[in-house]
Amino acid sequence: MQQKFEEKYASLSEAQKKDPLWFNSLANSYAKEHHVRRVDFLDATGNRYFHYESEKKLSPIFEKRFDEMLPNELGTSLHHLIPSADGVHILFYMIRLLFNHEKEVIIKIAIPIENHMIKALDVYIETMVITTIMTISLVVLLIFPIVYQQFRQLQDSEIKLLQSNLGTIRALGNSIAQRDSDTHEHNYRVTYYAIELAKLYGLRSERFGSILKGSFLHDIGKIGIPDSILHKPSKLTEEEFEIMKEHVNLGLKTIKQIEWLNDAQGIVGGHHEKFDGTGYPLGIKGEEISIEARIFAVVDVFDALTSKRPYKEPYSIEKSLAIIQESSGSHFDPKVVFLFESIAFELHEKLVNMHAHELGEATMALARPYQEFLL
């Protein structure tokens, strides 16, 4: 088999040798030929370069045992022969290799062995496994530099895309804040508050992308509101307020045009809804309002109350929380209010004296574990 592989590799053109796609095809073909149930190639940190499963997959119990197999010492192999319920033994085999004196490769294989052949084929099994390992190892050693280089290039591209996406939502949010006579600090603080409150609420990690995007872009629709209304120092008339309310629908129309911003709709479209159904634009209530919007509604009002604005001095944290508590169950989700009260003093004290640059750094550091969900 090793000789056949070497002949196959030698027949390839230089362009084909640099294309990792043929490697997957050859590895799949080899795995099927030897009735292999599963094959994984991993690097030292557990990142998977190649994965194969036959149509007859391992049982969940065997899958778990396969995934939990731990690497042995470098250069040594590990194997387990385990009886299964379907009349065969499953041979788990793993070897840990060092490529080019610096990059580790871990190979894990699961092969079915008929029970009645166990005793008679002890020598054959050993030879087959060694041949399998040698062949796959040769494939990995020949192709690994190409696969590894492309893997790193993909990682670098993804990091740059994440940084670009994060920079885009920060720039958009801060531009809208400035047009609304607000400051960068407001966007950073509400994002910081929202992330901490979402963590305390137990929100799943994959939903933090919508928290980040929505917090920065919650008022993006105000770009379509006339300055005469947006900057009016006195109370808006009923007609003007109806126009102001349209910023929610304008914001939704804007982000719906950009696919990767679609998960910001919860906050952009729901941050003026109220828990009792008296909000706008839809008048939905309770858990009909997304949890992201219910979280953001509390922190947005809290920051507005505790911040200096052209029309008011900042309220104390005690007064601000009292106002929010009065609206618990009507404007706000009572559970969210209860949780926020437990962290509000600590967070406010931490952020209140920070300037925009410091706030930006602190907020981005807090958001960093969730940047992968900005794609």
Secondary structure, DSSP 8 states (H G I E B T S, - for coil): -HHHHHHHHHTS-HHHHT-THHHHHHHHHHHHHTT-SEEEEEETTS-EEEEEE-SS---HHHHHHHHH----STT-EEEEEEE-TTSEEEEEEEEEEEETTTEEEEEEEEEEEEGGGTTTTHHHHHHHHHHHHHHHHHHHHHHHHHHHHHHHHHHHHHHHHHHHHHHHHHHHHHHHHHHTT--HHHHHHHHHHHHHHHHHHT--GGGHHHHHHHHHHTTGGGGGS-HHHHT-SS---HHHHHHHHTHHHHHHHHHHTSGGGGGGHHHHHHTT--TTS--SSS---GGGS-HHHHHHHHHHHHHHHHS-BTTB----HHHHHHHHHHTBTTTB-HHHHHHHHTTHHHHHHHHTT--HHHHHHHHHHHHGGGGGGG-
